Amino acid sequence: MKDARLRVRSLVTALVLLLITSFTVRAQEGDGFLSDLHNFRVNNYMALDAYYRFSASGDTETLNEIVASINAANESMNSVADSTAGVLSGAQVESLNLEFDKFKDLMRSNINDVRNTGYPDLRLVSDMANQALSMNQVASEMYAVARESAEVATAQRVEAARSAAVTMAQMMAKYSARTHSSVAQTFQGSSNDIPLDEQAKQFDALLSQITKGSAQGPLKAALDDLTSKWEFIRGSYINYNDNNVAFVIDRYSKGILRGLETTIGLLRENA
């Protein structure tokens, strides 16, 4: 009788451990899925930012930035498609993949125009900018759906940092469009788009959420660096019609994106 009770107790313990392990694995898969969708959105805007600079210079180094960002977005898209998290349906993932294919085709055509003629086709650039907005809106909607359905509770500060990174990447692309392209107003004129100065204020609010709470060691250093970099270029985004030094804004914006990536990693480790 005693042996039977021990066997039952062992079986119950094993089942509990199995359930905990299964939940942990699903949570990790769900978090990885969200991370891939996040990186997908950021890298597409970084590719667009690099394109606007390339359209003005034809510089090989800037072209390599476009390629690197597209490759990174492609890698994230493949991870989303191959995910075993079961967060989104195959049809949902395929719809995003088709939007991405359109964006890549337009990017390829626009790059070839600059390389072959020395200047961009304004209609194609406008099409690409609008496609980027449309595609990333789909990705953001899917991120929201995935977050609700995934069996993982992402920390509020992590979500604020991810939102801040997407906002900053889009702001970079917009500012680059204003600096280097005569179709800047087309890029900013979408009915569902937000002007740069308003986005800067959104970034203020997100940064406030990220820095709210305890921070020590590497996390405090990362947050302090983020805050100082943002304070340096904030006025340029608020007063985007002023004559500002574009390459400085681009450099500091990229520094903020790297800082946010570091911050997200540290916040996830401490969650």
Helices and strands as residue ranges (DSSP letters): H 2-57, H 60-82, H 90-117, H 122-149, H 156-180, H 184-188, H 196-211, H 217-238, H 246-270
